[in-house]
Every structure is written in structure tokens, then in C-alpha cells.
């Protein structure tokens, strides 16, 4: 059984249906020159948007069959990072990371502090532990969003447009995190239009054009001409 599967998924009536399976332990980059398509696709996988047709299965369960409370319970097993950081501006970095942990039942010390510290350290954010998120640049807030997501120690991490808002240091930190998460038991699936960023961590690339899959395979097996074409895609 695949960890995540799309069954004839159609985001819009005029788009072709898509079938895709992601296995546990993979780090998959969805390369979408149309970033709006990539965003909609990830949001559908996260259960935040309802597709026009087809099914999304996460951990063997079809999302459309779940009640709201069941979807919330499922969220303890996967992290989600939006294109915009979405952090709480008036909370400091440690409080931001602790917030979803407390919501999902991780309240006892020292476990709470251990997870917060590790997540901040993963993204090089320990110097900002007690700094309010709203006082920092968007690039740091985006890294904080990843810290919040991975602190849950999810089985699955979904991210839309992960390279947006990041400065060079942030890109390096996030890519290193995404590359190592499968070793901790977290499967990663992200959608971005930056193939160079995807190459930094993904072991598998799924390339979309016009809503269709044009390539699905190992990063190092992607045809060179196809890879070069991506740099000039609108």
C-alpha cells in the first residue's frame, strides 16, 4: 500500500486526470512550471482543497470519506508548509513551534522542549528562539514554518513552493532538511517550479506540463534536454 496515492485526480474540469503513488521513505519533487497548478495539487493532497474529480488517499484512507474531526486527527501524521510562511507574528520562534505540538497533545516536559529545540536547530534558528516572528524577515519566517511542521515528527511532509521567500542560506538549510527527513521516517513531497532547488534533495522528480505527467523517475535519469527546457518554461 502506497503512503499517498492519487486516483484519476482532476483539479479542474479542463485538466487531464492524474494517477500518482508515493511510497514510504521517498523524497519526491513535483516540478510544475505552472506554480499555481503545483499549489492547487499540494493543497488537494493536504485535504485543504476539493478536487473536481478523483480521489486522494493518505495512509490508505480516502480523504473525501473522512469527517472533519477525522481529518484533524490525521493531521498529526503529516506536516504541511504553505507557500506563505503563515507563522504567528506575535509569538516567538519557540512558541510558534510549540503551538501545533500542544494542539496535538505533546505538552509534557522534557519532550516538548526537546522537539522545539531540535526543530529550531534543524533550520539554524536557535539564535532566534525568543525573538517574535513578526520582527524577523520573511526568509526566517519561512524556515520557521518548516520547523513547526517537522517538530510533529510526521510520517508525511507536504510543501507548496518551498523555495519561495528563502534566501541562499535558507534554501541550503531547507534542502538539507528535506534530504535527511526520510532517514527519520518522514516521506517528503513538495511542488516547486525551481528544478535546481528540487535537485538539491529529491530522489525522484515528477514533471508536469499542462497538468500531465511528462516524466516520473530518478533525478539523475532525467533527460538533459528536458532538464534544460525547464529553465526556459514560462
N, C-alpha and C positions, 0 to 999 in steps of 0.2 A: 504494500500500500504506500502510495506517494504521500509525502508530508503535505504537499499542496498540489492541487490539480485544477486546471480549467477545462471544462467540458463544453465545447461548442459555444464558448463565451462570445457574445456580441455586445459591445459597449453601446453602439448606435445602430439604427436600422440599416444604414447605408454602408456599414463596415462588415467585412467577412468574419465568420465565426473562427475562434482561435481555440486550439487544443494545446495544452502545455502541462507537463508534470515536473515537479521539483522534488528531488529525493533528499532525505536527511543527510546533513553534512556538506551540502553543496554551497558554493558561493556564486550566485548567478547574477549577471548584469544584463538587464533589458536595455538594449541600445535603441533609443527611439528618437530619430531626428525631429519628429513632431513631439516636443516635450509635453504638450497638452495631452496627447494620447497616452504617454507614459504615466502622467499624473493620474489620469482617469483609471488606467489599468490598475495601478497600485492601490488606489482608493477602493476599487471594486474588490480587490483581494483582501483588503483590510475590513471589508464589510461596511464601509462608510458610504459608498455609492451603490445603487442598484443597477445592474446591467440591463440592457434591453432584453437579452435572452441568454440562455445557457446557465451553467452552474459553476460555482466556486466551492471547492472542497478544501477544508483545512483540517489536518489531523484526521482525515477520513470522514468528516462531518460536513454536510452541505450547509453553507451559511444561511441560505434562504429558509431553511426549515427551523431555524432557531428563534426562540423568543428573545426579547430584548435582554432579559436577565441572564439568559444562557450565553448570549454574545458577550456580555460583560465578563462573565466567568471565563470565557475562552480567551479573553484579552490578557489574562495572567500568563498565558503561554506564548504570547507573541508581542514584540515591540513594534512601534510604528513611529517613523520620523517624517514629518511633513516637509515640504519644500521651505516653508517659513518655519523658523525655529519653534514658535508657539510656547516659549517659556513664560513663567510668571514673573513679570518685571519687578514687583515689589518684594520678592523673596530672594535670598542669597543663593549662591550656587548649591550649597549643601542642602538647603531647604527645598530647592527645586527637585533635586534628585530623590530626596526622601519622600516627597509628596505622593507619587504613584506607589511607592513601596508601602507606605502607611495605608493607602487606599486598598491595596490588595492584601493587607493582613500582615505585612512584615513590620512589626512595631517594637519587638523586644530587642534590647541591647544585649550583647555587643553586635548582634547580626546586622542590625540596621546601620550602625556606624561602619561596619566592615564593608557592606555593599556600597554605601555612599562614597567612602574613601577610594575603594578600588575603581569605581566608575569614573570618578574625577581624575584619578591618576592615569587611567587608560587614555584619556584625552588630553593629558598635560594641563589639567585645570586646578590642581591643588593650590596654587598661589591665589586663586580667586574664590576659595572655599567660602569665605564670609563676606564676599562682595555682592551687592544686589545686582541681579541680572540686568535690570534696566539701565544700570550705569555703565555697561560694557558695550563693545561694538557687536554688530550682527554676526561677525565671524566667530566670536567667542560664544555667543548665544546658540549658534548652530551646533558647535561642539557640545555645548551643554545639553542640547536636545538628544544627542546620541548618548551622553552619559545617563540621562534619565531612562532611555529605552533599554540600555544594556544592564542597568542595575537590577532589573527584574529577572535577569538571567533567563531570558526567553528561549523557547525552542526554535522560534522563527523571528527574524527581524525583517521588516519591510520598510523601504525608504524610497521616497519620491524625490528626484532631482537632488541627490546627496551632495553634489559638488557646488550647488548654489550657495552664495553668501560666504563661502570659505576662502580664506587667504592661503598662500602656499603652505604655510606651516599647518594650518587646519586640514588642508587636503591630505597632507602626509599622515597626520595623526588619524584621521578618519579612515583612510585607506588601509593603514596598518591594523586598525581595529577590525575592519571588515575582513581582512585577510586571516586574522587569527581567531575570530569568533567560532568558526566551525570546529576548531580544536577543543573548544569549551562546550560543544554540544548545541551551538546555535546556528541554524541554517540561515543564510542571508540571501535576500532577493531585493535588488534595487533597480530603479529605472532612471536613466540619465541620457543626455544627448552628447556627452563628452566621452568618446571612446578611449581616449588616453587615460582618463581617470578610471574608467572601468577596468582597463588592463592592469592597473596597479594592484588589484586584489582579486578579481573574479577568476574562477577556473573555467567558467562556462559563459558564453555570450549568446544571447538570443537577440537577433537583429530584426527589427520591424521596419517595413516600408508600406505606407498606405494601409496600415492595420494588418498586414500579412507578415508571416514569419519568412524571411529570406535566408536566414542562416541560424542554425542552432547547433552549437558544438563547442569544443575546447577553444580557449582563447588563442593558443599557439597554432591552431589549424585554420584560422580564418584566412581566406584567400587574400593575399596582399592588395590586389586591386580593389577588392571590396572594402578593406580597411581604409585605403587611401580615399576612396569615394566618400566615406563618411565625413571627412574633413571639409568637403565642399557641398554637403547636402544642405538644403535650405532649412 
